[in-house]
Amino acid sequence: QYIYCGTKARLAVGNVLPVNRIPEGTIVCNVEQYPGDNGQFARASGTYALIIGHSEDGAKTRIKMPSGIKRTIKGNSRAMIGIIAGGGRNEKPICKGGKVHHMRRPKRKKNMLCGVAMNPVEHPH
């Protein structure tokens, strides 16, 4: 499989094109906010953005973000055709409190473990 990048690349999954060359209703990922910033939107696993429409001259493009927000970006910003792999990652049950602890540790969130499952010494209240 080959991946092509540029204005002359054909419309196929994995190719990178300017958003004004992509037709409306196409699912894209790794969308640039400003031309040349290497992709800012729809980069997490299983996410995608949707091209809603273009301006008459092709200078601006409306996209629908994974959160549902509709945003206007410049037409020469690039995007990759397709969906990011790894969807359904968070549908697997978290069976242990330790897994929750390690998941939330980078964001410094408090562990949401119920008090019954704790040792009495470590109970927060």
N, CA and C atoms as an extended XYZ file, in Angstrom:
375
Properties=species:S:1:pos:R:3:atomname:S:1:resname:S:1:resid:I:1 pbc="F F F"
N         0.836       -1.180        0.000 N   GLN     1
C         0.000        0.000        0.000 CA  GLN     1
C         0.881        1.243        0.000 C   GLN     1
N         0.521        2.211       -0.828 N   TYR     2
C         1.253        3.461       -0.903 CA  TYR     2
C         0.372        4.581       -0.373 C   TYR     2
N         1.002        5.527        0.294 N   ILE     3
C         0.303        6.706        0.807 CA  ILE     3
C         0.865        7.917        0.088 C   ILE     3
N        -0.032        8.711       -0.492 N   TYR     4
C         0.371        9.895       -1.244 CA  TYR     4
C        -0.062       11.149       -0.513 C   TYR     4
N         0.727       12.193       -0.664 N   CYS     5
C         0.469       13.462       -0.003 CA  CYS     5
C         0.586       14.577       -1.028 C   CYS     5
N        -0.372       15.492       -1.030 N   GLY     6
C        -0.292       16.639       -1.930 CA  GLY     6
C        -1.610       16.918       -2.619 C   GLY     6
N        -1.621       17.953       -3.443 N   THR     7
C        -2.853       18.367       -4.102 CA  THR     7
C        -3.287       17.389       -5.185 C   THR     7
N        -2.346       16.649       -5.767 N   LYS     8
C        -2.674       15.733       -6.854 CA  LYS     8
C        -2.952       14.304       -6.382 C   LYS     8
N        -2.892       14.072       -5.071 N   ALA     9
C        -3.158       12.723       -4.545 CA  ALA     9
C        -4.629       12.379       -4.763 C   ALA     9
N        -4.883       11.096       -5.045 N   ARG    10
C        -6.275       10.714       -5.278 CA  ARG    10
C        -6.980       10.486       -3.942 C   ARG    10
N        -8.309       10.461       -3.989 N   LEU    11
C        -9.121       10.347       -2.788 CA  LEU    11
C        -9.179        8.889       -2.350 C   LEU    11
N        -8.269        8.478       -1.467 N   ALA    12
C        -8.219        7.113       -0.951 CA  ALA    12
C        -7.817        7.158        0.518 C   ALA    12
N        -8.174        6.125        1.256 N   VAL    13
C        -7.893        6.078        2.691 CA  VAL    13
C        -6.394        6.130        2.929 C   VAL    13
N        -5.972        7.030        3.804 N   GLY    14
C        -4.566        7.182        4.152 CA  GLY    14
C        -3.873        8.312        3.430 C   GLY    14
N        -4.413        8.782        2.321 N   ASN    15
C        -3.787        9.877        1.584 CA  ASN    15
C        -4.042       11.211        2.273 C   ASN    15
N        -3.109       12.130        2.116 N   VAL    16
C        -3.195       13.448        2.740 CA  VAL    16
C        -3.410       14.487        1.650 C   VAL    16
N        -4.493       15.262        1.787 N   LEU    17
C        -4.847       16.280        0.799 CA  LEU    17
C        -5.204       17.581        1.496 C   LEU    17
N        -5.140       18.709        0.774 N   PRO    18
C        -5.704       19.942        1.317 CA  PRO    18
C        -7.217       19.786        1.471 C   PRO    18
N        -7.785       20.376        2.517 N   VAL    19
C        -9.208       20.143        2.788 CA  VAL    19
C       -10.115       20.732        1.714 C   VAL    19
N        -9.656       21.739        0.965 N   ASN    20
C       -10.516       22.272       -0.092 CA  ASN    20
C       -10.593       21.335       -1.304 C   ASN    20
N        -9.725       20.322       -1.380 N   ARG    21
C        -9.765       19.309       -2.442 CA  ARG    21
C       -10.599       18.086       -2.051 C   ARG    21
N       -10.984       17.998       -0.791 N   ILE    22
C       -11.744       16.845       -0.303 CA  ILE    22
C       -13.237       17.163       -0.426 C   ILE    22
N       -14.049       16.268       -1.001 N   PRO    23
C       -15.477       16.565       -1.157 CA  PRO    23
C       -16.225       16.584        0.176 C   PRO    23
N       -17.369       17.246        0.179 N   GLU    24
C       -18.197       17.345        1.382 CA  GLU    24
C       -18.716       15.969        1.777 C   GLU    24
N       -18.823       15.733        3.092 N   GLY    25
C       -19.309       14.455        3.593 CA  GLY    25
C       -18.232       13.408        3.769 C   GLY    25
N       -16.982       13.756        3.495 N   THR    26
C       -15.875       12.805        3.635 CA  THR    26
C       -15.394       12.775        5.079 C   THR    26
N       -15.071       11.589        5.572 N   ILE    27
C       -14.529       11.429        6.926 CA  ILE    27
C       -13.018       11.584        6.857 C   ILE    27
N       -12.475       12.480        7.696 N   VAL    28
C       -11.039       12.756        7.715 CA  VAL    28
C       -10.532       12.698        9.150 C   VAL    28
N        -9.210       12.642        9.311 N   CYS    29
C        -8.583       12.676       10.625 CA  CYS    29
C        -7.284       13.469       10.523 C   CYS    29
N        -6.683       13.750       11.652 N   ASN    30
C        -5.400       14.458       11.709 CA  ASN    30
C        -5.449       15.759       10.907 C   ASN    30
N        -6.429       16.594       11.217 N   VAL    31
C        -6.682       17.828       10.480 CA  VAL    31
C        -5.824       18.951       11.052 C   VAL    31
N        -5.236       19.746       10.168 N   GLU    32
C        -4.427       20.887       10.595 CA  GLU    32
C        -5.333       22.069       10.944 C   GLU    32
N        -5.008       22.749       12.043 N   GLN    33
C        -5.738       23.963       12.400 CA  GLN    33
C        -5.280       25.114       11.519 C   GLN    33
N        -3.971       25.226       11.337 N   TYR    34
C        -3.370       26.216       10.445 CA  TYR    34
C        -2.505       25.463        9.440 C   TYR    34
N        -2.377       25.954        8.225 N   PRO    35
C        -1.566       25.236        7.229 CA  PRO    35
C        -0.125       25.044        7.702 C   PRO    35
N         0.335       23.795        7.701 N   GLY    36
C         1.711       23.486        8.053 CA  GLY    36
C         1.957       23.175        9.511 C   GLY    36
N         0.922       23.048       10.364 N   ASP    37
C         1.176       22.768       11.781 CA  ASP    37
C         1.098       21.279       12.127 C   ASP    37
N         1.104       20.413       11.108 N   ASN    38
C         1.223       18.957       11.260 CA  ASN    38
C         0.060       18.293       11.977 C   ASN    38
N        -1.121       18.832       11.899 N   GLY    39
C        -2.309       18.144       12.401 CA  GLY    39
C        -2.574       18.379       13.867 C   GLY    39
N        -3.770       18.885       14.181 N   GLN    40
C        -4.140       19.179       15.561 CA  GLN    40
C        -5.454       18.514       15.971 C   GLN    40
N        -6.374       18.286       15.029 N   PHE    41
C        -7.713       17.812       15.367 CA  PHE    41
C        -7.894       16.355       14.971 C   PHE    41
N        -8.736       15.644       15.724 N   ALA    42
C        -9.137       14.254       15.458 CA  ALA    42
C        -7.923       13.336       15.351 C   ALA    42
N        -7.169       13.240       16.438 N   ARG    43
C        -5.962       12.418       16.438 CA  ARG    43
C        -6.031       11.250       17.409 C   ARG    43
N        -7.011       11.218       18.311 N   ALA    44
C        -7.111       10.129       19.286 CA  ALA    44
C        -7.676        8.872       18.624 C   ALA    44
N        -7.548        7.741       19.289 N   SER    45
C        -7.958        6.471       18.680 CA  SER    45
C        -9.465        6.438       18.432 C   SER    45
N        -9.830        6.062       17.212 N   GLY    46
C       -11.231        5.915       16.834 CA  GLY    46
C       -11.949        7.201       16.494 C   GLY    46
N       -11.261        8.328       16.465 N   THR    47
C       -11.934        9.608       16.207 CA  THR    47
C       -11.813       10.010       14.745 C   THR    47
N       -12.683       10.919       14.339 N   TYR    48
C       -12.657       11.448       12.980 CA  TYR    48
C       -13.378       12.787       12.952 C   TYR    48
N       -13.127       13.539       11.914 N   ALA    49
C       -13.839       14.796       11.657 CA  ALA    49
C       -14.562       14.640       10.323 C   ALA    49
N       -15.576       15.459       10.106 N   LEU    50
C       -16.403       15.363        8.912 CA  LEU    50
C       -16.361       16.689        8.169 C   LEU    50
N       -16.087       16.642        6.874 N   ILE    51
C       -16.090       17.861        6.056 CA  ILE    51
C       -17.551       18.231        5.790 C   ILE    51
N       -17.963       19.421        6.230 N   ILE    52
C       -19.354       19.853        6.066 CA  ILE    52
C       -19.538       20.629        4.773 C   ILE    52
N       -18.652       21.586        4.516 N   GLY    53
C       -18.822       22.391        3.319 CA  GLY    53
C       -17.624       23.286        3.066 C   GLY    53
N       -17.609       23.875        1.872 N   HIS    54
C       -16.527       24.760        1.451 CA  HIS    54
C       -17.112       26.127        1.085 C   HIS    54
N       -16.274       27.154        1.165 N   SER    55
C       -16.686       28.467        0.666 CA  SER    55
C       -16.623       28.454       -0.859 C   SER    55
N       -17.167       29.482       -1.473 N   GLU    56
C       -17.240       29.532       -2.943 CA  GLU    56
C       -15.851       29.512       -3.592 C   GLU    56
N       -14.914       30.268       -3.013 N   ASP    57
C       -13.576       30.348       -3.599 CA  ASP    57
C       -12.628       29.269       -3.078 C   ASP    57
N       -13.070       28.462       -2.104 N   GLY    58
C       -12.235       27.391       -1.565 CA  GLY    58
C       -11.237       27.850       -0.525 C   GLY    58
N       -11.366       29.096       -0.058 N   ALA    59
C       -10.424       29.621        0.933 CA  ALA    59
C       -10.737       29.119        2.337 C   ALA    59
N       -11.997       28.822        2.640 N   LYS    60
C       -12.402       28.354        3.968 CA  LYS    60
C       -13.184       27.053        3.831 C   LYS    60
N       -13.070       26.212        4.859 N   THR    61
C       -13.778       24.931        4.892 CA  THR    61
C       -14.369       24.743        6.279 C   THR    61
N       -15.611       24.258        6.333 N   ARG    62
C       -16.270       23.953        7.607 CA  ARG    62
C       -16.103       22.464        7.892 C   ARG    62
N       -15.679       22.137        9.112 N   ILE    63
C       -15.575       20.734        9.515 CA  ILE    63
C       -16.327       20.534       10.826 C   ILE    63
N       -16.824       19.331       11.017 N   LYS    64
C       -17.476       18.962       12.270 CA  LYS    64
C       -16.486       18.139       13.076 C   LYS    64
N       -16.166       18.624       14.255 N   MET    65
C       -15.167       17.999       15.110 CA  MET    65
C       -15.736       16.761       15.806 C   MET    65
N       -14.891       15.914       16.412 N   PRO    66
C       -15.385       14.755       17.156 CA  PRO    66
C       -16.302       15.146       18.319 C   PRO    66
N       -16.122       16.338       18.878 N   SER    67
C       -16.972       16.791       19.976 CA  SER    67
C       -18.320       17.296       19.499 C   SER    67
N       -18.485       17.501       18.191 N   GLY    68
C       -19.732       18.019       17.643 CA  GLY    68
C       -19.663       19.481       17.261 C   GLY    68
N       -18.591       20.161       17.659 N   ILE    69
C       -18.418       21.576       17.327 CA  ILE    69
C       -18.127       21.705       15.842 C   ILE    69
N       -18.726       22.699       15.224 N   LYS    70
C       -18.438       22.987       13.822 CA  LYS    70
C       -17.425       24.120       13.776 C   LYS    70
N       -16.352       23.922       13.036 N   ARG    71
C       -15.246       24.877       13.023 CA  ARG    71
C       -14.865       25.217       11.589 C   ARG    71
N       -14.474       26.467       11.384 N   THR    72
C       -14.017       26.911       10.071 CA  THR    72
C       -12.494       26.952       10.068 C   THR    72
N       -11.884       26.307        9.063 N   ILE    73
C       -10.428       26.319        8.920 CA  ILE    73
C       -10.073       26.781        7.513 C   ILE    73
N        -8.822       27.101        7.295 N   LYS    74
C        -8.383       27.523        5.966 CA  LYS    74
C        -8.409       26.349        4.999 C   LYS    74
N        -8.690       26.638        3.751 N   GLY    75
C        -8.850       25.595        2.752 CA  GLY    75
C        -7.572       24.878        2.388 C   GLY    75
N        -6.415       25.513        2.582 N   ASN    76
C        -5.163       24.849        2.230 CA  ASN    76
C        -4.556       24.082        3.403 C   ASN    76
N        -5.275       23.976        4.536 N   SER    77
C        -4.855       23.082        5.620 CA  SER    77
C        -5.043       21.647        5.158 C   SER    77
N        -4.184       20.758        5.620 N   ARG    78
C        -4.240       19.378        5.149 CA  ARG    78
C        -4.988       18.469        6.124 C   ARG    78
N        -5.477       17.352        5.601 N   ALA    79
C        -6.145       16.347        6.425 CA  ALA    79
C        -5.919       14.984        5.790 C   ALA    79
N        -5.953       13.953        6.615 N   MET    80
C        -5.802       12.581        6.137 CA  MET    80
C        -7.185       11.963        5.977 C   MET    80
N        -7.384       11.221        4.924 N   ILE    81
C        -8.661       10.566        4.674 CA  ILE    81
C        -8.769        9.324        5.547 C   ILE    81
N        -9.909        9.158        6.257 N   GLY    82
C       -10.150        7.946        7.032 CA  GLY    82
C       -10.299        8.198        8.514 C   GLY    82
N       -10.395        7.105        9.258 N   ILE    83
C       -10.589        7.124       10.710 CA  ILE    83
C        -9.333        6.576       11.378 C   ILE    83
N        -8.981        7.135       12.527 N   ILE    84
C        -7.844        6.644       13.310 CA  ILE    84
C        -8.184        5.246       13.859 C   ILE    84
N        -7.225        4.349       13.847 N   ALA    85
C        -7.432        2.976       14.329 CA  ALA    85
C        -7.561        2.945       15.848 C   ALA    85
N        -8.061        1.862       16.365 N   GLY    86
C        -8.132        1.655       17.811 CA  GLY    86
C        -9.434        2.096       18.422 C   GLY    86
N       -10.520        2.165       17.655 N   GLY    87
C       -11.818        2.537       18.207 CA  GLY    87
C       -12.326        1.479       19.172 C   GLY    87
N       -13.088        1.875       20.166 N   GLY    88
C       -13.612        0.947       21.157 CA  GLY    88
C       -12.641        0.634       22.265 C   GLY    88
N       -11.563        1.397       22.351 N   ARG    89
C       -10.532        1.153       23.356 CA  ARG    89
C       -11.079        1.297       24.772 C   ARG    89
N       -11.987        2.255       24.979 N   ASN    90
C       -12.492        2.510       26.336 CA  ASN    90
C       -13.782        1.748       26.633 C   ASN    90
N       -14.186        0.808       25.792 N   GLU    91
C       -15.375        0.012       26.062 CA  GLU    91
C       -15.063       -1.226       26.900 C   GLU    91
N       -13.794       -1.557       27.039 N   LYS    92
C       -13.395       -2.701       27.852 CA  LYS    92
C       -13.536       -2.332       29.328 C   LYS    92
N       -14.093       -3.218       30.167 N   PRO    93
C       -14.265       -2.865       31.577 CA  PRO    93
C       -12.921       -2.762       32.308 C   PRO    93
N       -12.869       -1.834       33.253 N   ILE    94
C       -11.676       -1.663       34.099 CA  ILE    94
C       -11.925       -2.489       35.349 C   ILE    94
N       -11.296       -3.608       35.486 N   CYS    95
C       -11.643       -4.566       36.530 CA  CYS    95
C       -11.007       -4.273       37.883 C   CYS    95
N        -9.939       -3.506       37.925 N   LYS    96
C        -9.223       -3.312       39.182 CA  LYS    96
C        -9.045       -1.827       39.475 C   LYS    96
N        -8.930       -1.512       40.759 N   GLY    97
C        -8.693       -0.127       41.166 CA  GLY    97
C        -7.305        0.347       40.789 C   GLY    97
N        -6.340       -0.572       40.741 N   GLY    98
C        -4.977       -0.198       40.379 CA  GLY    98
C        -4.876        0.274       38.951 C   GLY    98
N        -5.679       -0.311       38.079 N   LYS    99
C        -5.676        0.100       36.676 CA  LYS    99
C        -6.219        1.523       36.533 C   LYS    99
N        -7.245        1.839       37.312 N   VAL   100
C        -7.785        3.206       37.324 CA  VAL   100
C        -6.729        4.176       37.833 C   VAL   100
N        -6.003        3.753       38.858 N   HIS   101
C        -4.959        4.603       39.431 CA  HIS   101
C        -3.892        4.948       38.394 C   HIS   101
N        -3.424        3.951       37.666 N   HIS   102
C        -2.381        4.189       36.676 CA  HIS   102
C        -2.910        4.956       35.471 C   HIS   102
N        -4.201        4.795       35.162 N   MET   103
C        -4.801        5.529       34.053 CA  MET   103
C        -4.897        7.024       34.371 C   MET   103
N        -5.277        7.348       35.605 N   ARG   104
C        -5.493        8.746       35.993 CA  ARG   104
C        -4.234        9.426       36.505 C   ARG   104
N        -3.175        8.679       36.697 N   ARG   105
C        -1.958        9.233       37.285 CA  ARG   105
C        -1.335       10.367       36.475 C   ARG   105
N        -1.235       10.279       35.145 N   PRO   106
C        -0.625       11.391       34.413 CA  PRO   106
C        -1.378       12.711       34.552 C   PRO   106
N        -2.677       12.663       34.775 N   LYS   107
C        -3.470       13.888       34.912 CA  LYS   107
C        -3.621       14.307       36.367 C   LYS   107
N        -3.012       13.571       37.296 N   ARG   108
C        -3.049       13.859       38.732 CA  ARG   108
C        -4.474       13.883       39.289 C   ARG   108
N        -5.322       12.979       38.779 N   LYS   109
C        -6.689       12.875       39.281 CA  LYS   109
C        -6.704       11.917       40.463 C   LYS   109
N        -7.595       12.181       41.421 N   LYS   110
C        -7.729       11.321       42.585 CA  LYS   110
C        -8.360        9.994       42.168 C   LYS   110
N        -7.914        8.918       42.777 N   ASN   111
C        -8.438        7.601       42.456 CA  ASN   111
C        -9.882        7.481       42.936 C   ASN   111
N       -10.780        7.062       42.049 N   MET   112
C       -12.200        6.954       42.386 CA  MET   112
C       -12.515        5.526       42.841 C   MET   112
N       -11.878        5.098       43.893 N   LEU   113
C       -12.076        3.754       44.416 CA  LEU   113
C       -13.057        3.836       45.577 C   LEU   113
N       -14.001        2.882       45.665 N   CYS   114
C       -14.987        2.933       46.730 CA  CYS   114
C       -14.327        2.580       48.072 C   CYS   114
N       -14.854        3.151       49.135 N   GLY   115
C       -14.265        2.983       50.454 CA  GLY   115
C       -14.337        1.569       50.984 C   GLY   115
N       -15.306        0.787       50.570 N   VAL   116
C       -15.456       -0.589       51.055 CA  VAL   116
C       -14.300       -1.451       50.580 C   VAL   116
N       -13.789       -1.167       49.384 N   ALA   117
C       -12.717       -1.978       48.812 CA  ALA   117
C       -11.337       -1.580       49.324 C   ALA   117
N       -11.242       -0.489       50.108 N   MET   118
C        -9.949       -0.012       50.601 CA  MET   118
C        -9.604       -0.642       51.945 C   MET   118
N        -8.323       -0.549       52.294 N   ASN   119
C        -7.919       -0.825       53.654 CA  ASN   119
C        -8.406        0.341       54.517 C   ASN   119
N        -8.809        0.076       55.769 N   PRO   120
C        -9.313        1.175       56.609 CA  PRO   120
C        -8.288        2.303       56.816 C   PRO   120
N        -7.014        1.967       56.809 N   VAL   121
C        -5.961        2.957       57.014 CA  VAL   121
C        -5.921        3.965       55.861 C   VAL   121
N        -6.200        3.494       54.636 N   GLU   122
C        -6.067        4.336       53.454 CA  GLU   122
C        -7.377        5.021       53.078 C   GLU   122
N        -8.399        4.899       53.900 N   HIS   123
C        -9.696        5.494       53.566 CA  HIS   123
C        -9.609        7.012       53.689 C   HIS   123
N       -10.081        7.765       52.674 N   PRO   124
C        -9.890        9.221       52.704 CA  PRO   124
C       -10.753        9.973       53.701 C   PRO   124
N       -11.859        9.399       54.171 N   HIS   125
C       -12.713       10.151       55.108 CA  HIS   125
C       -13.286        9.252       56.186 C   HIS   125
